[in-house]
């Protein structure tokens, strides 16, 4: 009984000691010091700010199942007066989410329940969600935002764009990403120079600096074996046959060749191939460099491809120019004489390995060439890259950092893997895309946003359903043949390189559209014309214009505009004086260079379009940078009346 009393007495003393230590520990805690300091800081501000009550602060976001105590120390998040204060008192930068509604760790990661600086950052043992470095913060946007372009997250948007451009879905499973089209390799043996092919396989960017094909770091033997294998593919898709060359391209006098080359030079400029193709690094960026094309492909293929690109690559976004036989022959003759790789060395003698086909097939499967390219009777590799659908939730213990010496974090691992794929093991198959630091960071941000976190469906912003607009009849066939969707959008489908055509007939006058197809020109004084002259026939132009006049319209846009001398005078004054429209637009060579010139605008645009455009430009083209000046109805009508006098 005495021993029991002694044990009870000791335990009571220990219990009393613990009770005394607990509040003492809180009294000297890190967070308490921050709160006291915060209350002192706000006393010195000219604005009155409510001091905080000393104690643990906690946010509970039920819909996300998140409990955060970050606001215990980060006390001035909503106080604009503390925008320049030191951390942890600084106000939060403007975002479109309320942290009280979403919490902090859903975006920042870290350990929300912690109450000390070190533990809150989550850089402690067994915690798999350390706080995101600033440069990777936008990855969190990807948890909810599934659309391709997230306006407030430019780095994330760039990463998603690059993932599509580099065709990552060819080797990796990525939720919501489809394999992008690349040229078929069927018929490559009837197309390219073998010596060029070997050099291309060894280092694509040495030929074309912005080439999307990566460097697989092939040995000389591997490159030669794959080239020998690919050169056996002589037949094109859809049983396409190469027509024979015109006699003038095979045998012609010096004067005939000079005449052809002169014609070809003119037609090539008129066709504006440089809008899409670079020539030795200068020009467009959406198609391959043509600066050395005559040393890459044989003459017969070049002639046939320019004559009808889709005959050999059905899905290629290149229009079929309506060249006559003489013009087509001239273009090919000019390219064959001008765009030659004069520095290409004579290929060393090469004797194919007797087993080149079998060995080449093994290498093509090893490097999964079929992941991007169509190759007849060749299946996809069975050993694809890892599934990246939830790479952002990968655990650190699942990663072999090897002898890389990089920081032990998922973001660092992904960035390094993208920059130098074989850093962690020389046996890895991933090729080198030779990405810049900016590109690698953007792709890493996009991948880190692919997590397995359970986000409520009502918080997810999903991409809009893809447009299914498919033009019919003769117009539809022309749109496909001319690859219009490669530059223009129509009812949500296509690529917005050039203008959206959805309301073109309500915007532009029929006579102007007809003339523009015959002689395209730039509407902006500082921009070169990109629309090619496709040399369309009158019947083809009529087909295009008639369809647009019936379909590409908005019934709500009326053209009933009152034009009289007084209204025109008022509109001219509003244009030049009150609103200073001339700061962006030119008339008679006077004005700014930002917007399109307005000379002869009355011969080009419909008055109803001008009126409604002035009242709200973004209603018709959300991407437009023209400001909404909030014109009154009378002001918009007056300016429209003035512009309609500019014939």
HUJOQUI-V763865 format. One record per residue. N is the residue number from 1. RES is the residue in one letter. D_FIRST is the distance of its C-alpha to the first C-alpha in Angstrom with 2 decimals. Layout:
# HUJOQUI-V763865
N | RES | D_FIRST
N | RES | D_FIRST
This chain:
# HUJOQUI-V763865
1 | X | 0.00
2 | X | 3.81
3 | X | 5.44
4 | X | 5.12
5 | X | 6.37
6 | X | 8.76
7 | X | 9.99
8 | X | 10.58
9 | X | 12.42
10 | X | 14.44
11 | X | 15.41
12 | X | 16.48
13 | X | 18.61
14 | X | 20.11
15 | X | 20.89
16 | X | 22.48
17 | X | 24.43
18 | X | 25.76
19 | X | 26.81
20 | X | 28.63
21 | X | 30.28
22 | X | 31.68
23 | X | 34.05
24 | X | 34.84
25 | X | 35.91
26 | X | 38.08
27 | X | 39.55
28 | X | 40.87
29 | X | 41.79
30 | X | 45.30
31 | X | 46.20
32 | X | 45.31
33 | X | 47.70
34 | X | 50.42
35 | X | 50.00
36 | X | 50.20
37 | X | 53.24
38 | X | 54.87
39 | X | 54.60
40 | X | 56.26
41 | X | 59.03
42 | X | 60.08
43 | X | 60.48
44 | X | 63.42
45 | X | 65.22
46 | X | 68.12
47 | X | 66.83
48 | X | 63.98
49 | X | 61.05
50 | X | 57.84
51 | X | 54.89
52 | X | 51.94
53 | X | 48.54
54 | X | 45.93
55 | X | 43.84
56 | X | 43.99
57 | X | 47.19
58 | X | 47.43
59 | X | 50.31
60 | X | 49.88
61 | X | 53.06
62 | X | 52.43
63 | X | 55.76
64 | X | 55.12
65 | X | 51.37
66 | X | 50.99
67 | X | 48.26
68 | X | 49.34
69 | X | 47.85
70 | X | 50.90
71 | X | 51.89
72 | X | 48.79
73 | X | 50.86
74 | X | 54.37
75 | X | 54.87
76 | X | 58.63
77 | X | 59.71
78 | X | 61.82
79 | X | 63.03
80 | X | 66.66
81 | X | 66.60
82 | X | 64.22
83 | X | 66.53
84 | X | 66.88
85 | X | 63.35
86 | X | 61.28
87 | X | 58.62
88 | X | 56.23
89 | X | 57.96
90 | X | 61.37
91 | X | 62.66
92 | X | 63.03
93 | X | 66.57
94 | X | 68.40
95 | X | 67.63
96 | X | 68.37
97 | X | 64.74
98 | X | 62.18
99 | X | 58.98
100 | X | 57.01
101 | X | 58.47
102 | X | 58.15
103 | X | 55.39
104 | X | 55.78
105 | X | 54.67
106 | X | 57.10
107 | X | 59.80
108 | X | 58.20
109 | X | 55.53
110 | X | 52.53
111 | X | 48.85
112 | X | 48.81
113 | X | 45.07
114 | X | 44.72
115 | X | 44.47
116 | X | 45.56
117 | X | 49.11
118 | X | 48.63
119 | X | 46.66
120 | X | 48.97
121 | X | 51.96
122 | X | 50.31
123 | X | 51.35
124 | X | 48.03
125 | X | 46.97
126 | X | 46.98
127 | X | 48.67
128 | X | 52.09
129 | X | 53.58
130 | X | 54.03
131 | X | 56.00
132 | X | 59.73
133 | X | 61.96
134 | X | 64.51
135 | X | 67.38
136 | X | 65.70
137 | X | 64.49
138 | X | 67.15
139 | X | 65.62
140 | X | 63.23
141 | X | 66.28
142 | X | 67.06
143 | X | 63.98
144 | X | 65.62
145 | X | 69.26
146 | X | 71.02
147 | X | 74.56
148 | X | 76.72
149 | X | 77.24
150 | X | 74.49
151 | X | 76.35
152 | X | 73.43
153 | X | 72.38
154 | X | 75.44
155 | X | 73.64
156 | X | 72.10
157 | X | 75.54
158 | X | 77.24
159 | X | 74.75
160 | X | 75.43
161 | X | 79.15
162 | X | 78.98
163 | X | 76.95
164 | X | 79.84
165 | X | 82.55
166 | X | 81.13
167 | X | 80.64
168 | X | 77.02
169 | X | 76.83
170 | X | 79.27
171 | X | 76.50
172 | X | 73.25
173 | X | 71.98
174 | X | 71.56
175 | X | 70.76
176 | X | 73.76
177 | X | 75.99
178 | X | 79.09
179 | X | 81.19
180 | X | 84.05
181 | X | 87.64
182 | X | 89.15
183 | X | 92.56
184 | X | 93.05
185 | X | 93.91
186 | X | 96.29
187 | X | 99.71
188 | X | 98.41
189 | X | 100.65
190 | X | 103.64
191 | X | 102.44
192 | X | 101.20
193 | X | 102.38
194 | X | 100.31
195 | X | 100.16
196 | X | 98.77
197 | X | 96.19
198 | X | 94.86
199 | X | 94.52
200 | X | 92.86
201 | X | 90.28
202 | X | 89.53
203 | X | 89.01
204 | X | 89.85
205 | X | 89.39
206 | X | 92.02
207 | X | 94.55
208 | X | 93.07
209 | X | 90.64
210 | X | 88.93
211 | X | 88.82
212 | X | 85.80
213 | X | 85.89
214 | X | 83.30
215 | X | 83.87
216 | X | 82.57
217 | X | 83.14
218 | X | 85.40
219 | X | 86.95
220 | X | 90.77
221 | X | 90.73
222 | X | 88.47
223 | X | 90.63
224 | X | 93.82
225 | X | 92.44
226 | X | 91.24
227 | X | 94.60
228 | X | 96.55
229 | X | 94.45
230 | X | 94.92
231 | X | 98.65
232 | X | 99.11
233 | X | 98.34
234 | X | 101.88
235 | X | 101.70
236 | X | 100.59
237 | X | 98.57
238 | X | 100.54
239 | X | 103.30
240 | X | 104.62
241 | X | 107.71
242 | X | 108.99
243 | X | 112.47
244 | X | 115.02
245 | X | 115.65
246 | X | 118.71
247 | X | 121.57
248 | X | 121.50
249 | X | 118.03
250 | X | 119.27
251 | X | 122.70
252 | X | 124.23
253 | X | 126.44
254 | X | 125.13
255 | X | 126.47
256 | X | 124.96
257 | X | 121.55
258 | X | 121.80
259 | X | 122.66
260 | X | 119.76
261 | X | 117.32
262 | X | 118.55
263 | X | 118.13
264 | X | 114.63
265 | X | 113.55
266 | X | 114.61
267 | X | 112.98
268 | X | 109.70
269 | X | 109.50
270 | X | 110.43
271 | X | 107.76
272 | X | 105.15
273 | X | 103.26
274 | X | 101.66
275 | X | 99.63
276 | X | 97.37
277 | X | 98.30
278 | X | 98.04
279 | X | 100.95
280 | X | 99.75
281 | X | 96.73
282 | X | 98.60
283 | X | 98.39
284 | X | 95.99
285 | X | 92.71
286 | X | 92.28
287 | X | 94.51
288 | X | 95.34
289 | X | 97.34
290 | X | 101.04
291 | X | 102.13
292 | X | 102.63
293 | X | 102.90
294 | X | 106.28
295 | X | 104.66
296 | X | 101.80
297 | X | 103.59
298 | X | 106.94
299 | X | 109.80
300 | X | 110.18
301 | X | 106.58
302 | X | 106.78
303 | X | 109.93
304 | X | 108.46
305 | X | 105.10
306 | X | 106.66
307 | X | 108.99
308 | X | 106.13
309 | X | 102.53
310 | X | 100.89
311 | X | 103.11
312 | X | 100.98
313 | X | 97.66
314 | X | 97.41
315 | X | 94.45
316 | X | 95.59
317 | X | 95.80
318 | X | 99.27
319 | X | 102.27
320 | X | 105.45
321 | X | 108.15
322 | X | 111.52
323 | X | 113.50
324 | X | 117.00
325 | X | 117.88
326 | X | 119.47
327 | X | 116.55
328 | X | 113.99
329 | X | 116.00
330 | X | 116.24
331 | X | 112.49
332 | X | 111.76
333 | X | 114.52
334 | X | 113.19
335 | X | 109.59
336 | X | 110.84
337 | X | 112.78
338 | X | 110.38
339 | X | 106.79
340 | X | 106.83
341 | X | 104.37
342 | X | 106.88
343 | X | 104.19
344 | X | 103.14
345 | X | 103.73
346 | X | 105.47
347 | X | 102.86
348 | X | 102.52
349 | X | 103.91
350 | X | 101.41
351 | X | 101.42
352 | X | 98.97
353 | X | 96.46
354 | X | 97.70
355 | X | 94.31
356 | X | 94.13
357 | X | 93.72
358 | X | 90.79
359 | X | 89.11
360 | X | 89.86
361 | X | 88.31
362 | X | 85.11
363 | X | 84.98
364 | X | 85.77
365 | X | 82.87
366 | X | 80.57
367 | X | 81.18
368 | X | 81.39
369 | X | 84.79
370 | X | 84.96
371 | X | 82.02
372 | X | 84.55
373 | X | 87.99
374 | X | 89.72
375 | X | 91.14
376 | X | 93.04
377 | X | 91.25
378 | X | 88.32
379 | X | 84.85
380 | X | 81.86
381 | X | 79.65
382 | X | 76.72
383 | X | 74.55
384 | X | 74.32
385 | X | 72.09
386 | X | 68.52
387 | X | 67.91
388 | X | 67.62
389 | X | 66.85
390 | X | 63.22
391 | X | 63.51
392 | X | 61.80
393 | X | 58.49
394 | X | 58.71
395 | X | 55.48
396 | X | 55.66
397 | X | 54.25
398 | X | 57.29
399 | X | 59.71
400 | X | 61.03
401 | X | 61.97
402 | X | 63.36
403 | X | 64.64
404 | X | 65.90
405 | X | 63.79
406 | X | 63.67
407 | X | 60.64
408 | X | 58.20
409 | X | 58.91
410 | X | 60.66
411 | X | 63.30
412 | X | 64.17
413 | X | 64.41
414 | X | 66.76
415 | X | 68.92
416 | X | 69.34
417 | X | 70.05
418 | X | 72.81
419 | X | 74.32
420 | X | 74.24
421 | X | 73.26
422 | X | 73.11
423 | X | 70.94
424 | X | 67.97
425 | X | 70.01
426 | X | 73.70
427 | X | 73.58
428 | X | 72.99
429 | X | 75.96
430 | X | 75.67
431 | X | 78.85
432 | X | 79.17
433 | X | 80.32
434 | X | 80.87
435 | X | 79.10
436 | X | 78.98
437 | X | 75.62
438 | X | 76.21
439 | X | 76.94
440 | X | 73.97
441 | X | 71.61
442 | X | 73.08
443 | X | 72.69
444 | X | 69.12
445 | X | 68.34
446 | X | 69.86
447 | X | 67.90
448 | X | 64.56
449 | X | 65.12
450 | X | 65.09
451 | X | 61.43
452 | X | 59.55
453 | X | 57.78
454 | X | 58.00
455 | X | 60.12
456 | X | 60.92
457 | X | 64.53
458 | X | 65.41
459 | X | 64.71
460 | X | 66.90
461 | X | 70.45
462 | X | 72.49
463 | X | 76.01
464 | X | 78.88
465 | X | 80.46
466 | X | 83.28
467 | X | 86.72
468 | X | 88.74
469 | X | 92.04
470 | X | 94.75
471 | X | 98.30
472 | X | 100.83
473 | X | 104.47
474 | X | 106.64
475 | X | 104.45
476 | X | 101.35
477 | X | 103.25
478 | X | 104.40
479 | X | 100.89
480 | X | 99.67
481 | X | 102.69
482 | X | 102.46
483 | X | 98.64
484 | X | 98.38
485 | X | 94.64
486 | X | 94.15
487 | X | 94.84
488 | X | 94.94
489 | X | 92.60
490 | X | 93.88
491 | X | 91.68
492 | X | 88.52
493 | X | 89.59
494 | X | 90.67
495 | X | 90.05
496 | X | 90.47
497 | X | 92.48
498 | X | 95.45
499 | X | 95.83
500 | X | 94.40
501 | X | 97.32
502 | X | 95.77
503 | X | 97.87
504 | X | 100.64
505 | X | 103.53
506 | X | 102.29
507 | X | 102.04
508 | X | 105.17
509 | X | 108.70
510 | X | 110.16
511 | X | 113.06
512 | X | 110.74
513 | X | 108.44
514 | X | 111.54
515 | X | 112.86
516 | X | 109.47
517 | X | 109.24
518 | X | 112.63
519 | X | 111.95
520 | X | 108.26
521 | X | 107.70
522 | X | 104.90
523 | X | 104.17
524 | X | 102.44
525 | X | 104.54
526 | X | 102.01
527 | X | 101.01
528 | X | 103.03
529 | X | 103.77
530 | X | 101.42
531 | X | 102.91
532 | X | 105.23
533 | X | 108.76
534 | X | 108.47
535 | X | 112.24
536 | X | 111.80
537 | X | 114.84
538 | X | 116.00
539 | X | 114.97
540 | X | 111.43
541 | X | 111.09
542 | X | 112.37
543 | X | 109.75
544 | X | 106.95
545 | X | 108.21
546 | X | 108.97
547 | X | 105.49
548 | X | 103.84
549 | X | 106.00
550 | X | 104.79
551 | X | 101.10
552 | X | 99.93
553 | X | 100.31
554 | X | 98.41
555 | X | 100.24
556 | X | 98.68
557 | X | 100.58
558 | X | 103.91
559 | X | 106.78
560 | X | 108.36
561 | X | 108.52
562 | X | 110.96
563 | X | 112.92
564 | X | 115.36
565 | X | 116.49
566 | X | 114.21
567 | X | 111.07
568 | X | 111.87
569 | X | 112.39
570 | X | 109.09
571 | X | 107.29
572 | X | 108.85
573 | X | 107.66
574 | X | 104.11
575 | X | 104.09
576 | X | 105.40
577 | X | 104.23
578 | X | 101.28
579 | X | 99.18
580 | X | 100.60
581 | X | 100.71
582 | X | 102.97
583 | X | 100.06
584 | X | 99.03
585 | X | 102.20
586 | X | 105.72
587 | X | 109.03
588 | X | 112.26
589 | X | 110.37
590 | X | 108.61
591 | X | 104.87
592 | X | 101.57
593 | X | 100.60
594 | X | 97.33
595 | X | 98.62
596 | X | 101.59
597 | X | 105.06
598 | X | 106.57
599 | X | 110.22
600 | X | 111.84
601 | X | 108.56
602 | X | 110.63
603 | X | 112.13
604 | X | 108.72
605 | X | 106.18
606 | X | 106.28
607 | X | 106.29
608 | X | 103.59
609 | X | 101.29
610 | X | 101.90
611 | X | 101.20
612 | X | 97.89
613 | X | 96.86
614 | X | 97.40
615 | X | 95.19
616 | X | 92.24
617 | X | 92.65
618 | X | 89.14
619 | X | 89.73
620 | X | 92.04
621 | X | 90.74
622 | X | 87.09
623 | X | 87.45
624 | X | 90.35
625 | X | 89.97
626 | X | 92.60
627 | X | 91.01
628 | X | 90.95
629 | X | 93.03
630 | X | 92.51
631 | X | 96.25
632 | X | 97.51
633 | X | 99.66
634 | X | 102.80
635 | X | 101.86
636 | X | 101.07
637 | X | 104.36
638 | X | 106.33
639 | X | 104.98
640 | X | 105.61
641 | X | 109.18
642 | X | 109.75
643 | X | 108.41
644 | X | 110.61
645 | X | 113.66
646 | X | 112.80
647 | X | 114.95
